[in-house]
Amino acid sequence: MDAIVAFYVYQDHKRLLFYVVMASLGSALGSVPLYITGYLGGEKVLRKRISDERFLRIHRSFEQHEFWALMFPGMLPPPMPFKIFVLGAAVFEMRFRDFIAAVFAGRFVRFLVLSLLVLWFGPQIVGIMGTVVRQHFGWLLGAVAGGMLVWLLMRRSKRRRAQSS
């Protein structure tokens, strides 16, 4: 999908937003069958595919911030195992409206960044970025996790200040 979006954006710059919205909407709607499978299959479907430790980590993240727990993985390019998070959203009973919004928002950010990179650097950036992400996936994941941690710490300290006032 990334290559298709990059191709269309490079061919017709003026419709960038249209292509980004359509790709995001298609991705969100394409996730619905997997959501339904997870919802009907329950916990068994997800536990078959991942370890207990990973299951508990995903469950904790959905309990704390279910929207962000789905949106952030939706922003990351392959090889991020996004389907596991879609199943997790269904298993942990995320509201369908919030599910669609989180997938759409995550994919929107992903395709928008991709489109801007294509306009700036040309279509070759898709292949280059894919290679960089595969080679430095740990660093990328660490940067995203670090950003989330900083955001959570800032939010927690803001709440504490508000409570003590």
N, C-alpha and C positions, 0 to 999 in steps of 0.2 A: 504494500500500500504506500509506503514511503516513496518508492521510486515513481509510482504513478502520480502522486501529488506533486513531487518535485518536477516531473516532466510537464504536467499541465501548468504549473505556476511559471516555469521557465518559458513556456510557449506563450502564455497570456498573462502578463503581470497584473493587468487591471482587474482580473477576477480572482486575485489571491484569496481574499476573504471568502468568496463563494466556494472555492475549492477546499479551503480549510474547514469551513462549516459542513460541507457535504461529506467530506472524509470522516470528520468527527461524528456526525450523525450516523453514517453507515457503520462505523465501528461500534457505536453505542447500541444500535439496533442489532448488529451482528452478535453482540454479547448476550442478547436476551435468551436464545436457546440454551446456552450454557448456564445462565442464571436459573432457568426453569429446571434444568437437569439437576443442579445443585439443590434447588428448593425441594424438589420431589424426592431426590435420592438421599437427602440429609447428610449427616455427618459421615456416614460410611463412604460416600463418594469421594469426599475430600481426604479422609484418613487413608484411603487406598493409595493415594498419589504422593503423600508427603509423610515425613517422620512425625512422631508425637511432639518432639521439641519444636519443630517448625509450625505445627498445627497450633500449639499453645501460644507461640509468638504472634502468629497472625490473629488468633482469637483476641489476645490482649490489645493488639493495635486496633481491631474493630470495636472493642469495648470502649476504648478511650476516645478515638476519633474516627468513626467509621467512614465519613466522607473523605477525609485525607488519606485513610488507609487504602482506599481504592483509587483516589485521584493521582497520588504520587506514582504508584507503579504504572498507571496508565500513561503517564508522561514519558516514561523511559522507553528507549528503543529496544529492539531485540538484542540480546537474548533474555531480557527480563521475562520471567514466567508469569505473565499477566493473567492467564487463565486460572491459575491457582487462586488469585485474589478475587476473580469473578465468582468462582465456586465458593470461596470464603464469604463473600457478601451474601450469597443465597443461604448458605448453611447458618450463618450468624444472624439471619433474618433482617437484613438491611431493607428498609422500605424501598419498593420498586422505583418510586419517583426519585428518591435520593440516589439510588443505584444508577439510573439513566443519567442523572445530572453529573455525578462524579465521573463516570466513564466519558461522557461528552466533554466535560471540563478538562480532564487529563489529556485526552486525545487532541482537544483543541489547542492546548498549549504545545503539545508535541508537534503537531502539524504546522502551527504558526511559526515556531522556532525553525523547523525544517525549511519552511518556505522562505523565511527571511535569510537563512544561510544560503539557500539556492540563489536568491536574488543577489546576494552580496558576493558569493564566491563562484557561482555557476553550478551546473548539475553534477559535476564531479565530486562535490562535497558529500553527497549521499554515500558513495562508496568509501570515501576517506573516513567519514564519521563512523560508519559501520565497523571499519577495521579498528579505529581508535577505541570505540566502545568495547568491542570484543577483547582487545588487548588490555584495556585498563578498566574493566568492569568493576573490580573491587574498589578502585579509587573513586569512580563515579558514584557507586553506591554509598561509599563512605562520605562523600561530599553531600549527597542528598540527605543521608542520615544526620550528618553534622548540622546541616541547615535546619532540619526539623527539630533537632535537639535545642539549638539556639532559640528557635521560635517558641518551643514549649517552655524553656527556662524564662524567657522574657515574659511570656504570658502568665506563668506561675508567680513571678515576682510582682507583676502588675496587680494580680488578684490579692496577693498578700498585703501590698500597700493599700489597696482599696478597703480591705477588711480591717486593717489596723487604724484607718482614719475615722 
